[in-house]
């Protein structure tokens, strides 16, 4: 468990010692909404600038502070420390491209779909309609997500875009599968147990590669996955639009 000093150092002075103590004890931070705008506000600003007569303004890079919900997290691209995080809600989202320490922190700190986060000092690219994390950008979790099915008896055939949390019971070998039309894709299978029942999981692409860091007994969360029934078993599918998080803190959500 991190100490308050460790947390304070990891946020590079962006939070107070009291806030660091709250995080170290598993708590949430107070909202920064008084000095941050929402995703909807950012999108309205983009629309206003792009509609202005002074087209040169659209080429400018603006710095914004943003507070909103994590809609989707993508795995890192290949072996590089780069990824995309989507913020906002269905129908009103914006992407932030992060790399290096920011990208690594997403998994290390266990950020999840549904977290309320505060993004301080991100660059807004009007032309590409996206945010970009810089060396001075900080992403802080204000409130933890509550998403994630742990009772697998509630899963049913046809479930889509859901999140599940389970414990790795069996882990298969990483393999390469030929694609239709040529090429190949990484694939791996595992079985995870829920608070009730278990499920067979097939992981594809970047998710399959993550099994190199996975061990029997680990707690994992699979976000944006789908389910199909292969009686008497459940089959969970995690394609490239899904995300797998391996993190010890998930155990509290699983057993609590």
Beta strands, then each sheet from edge to edge (+ up, - down):
strand 1: 61-73
strand 2: 82-89
strand 3: 92-99
strand 4: 116-125
strand 5: 130-132
strand 6: 138-143
strand 7: 162-171
strand 8: 175-178
strand 9: 184-193
strand 10: 198-204
strand 11: 219-230
strand 12: 233-238
strand 13: 243-246
sheet 1: 6+ 4- 1+ 2- 3+ 5+
sheet 2: 8+ 9- 7+ 11- 12+ 10+
sheet 3: 8+ 9- 7+ 11- 13+
end
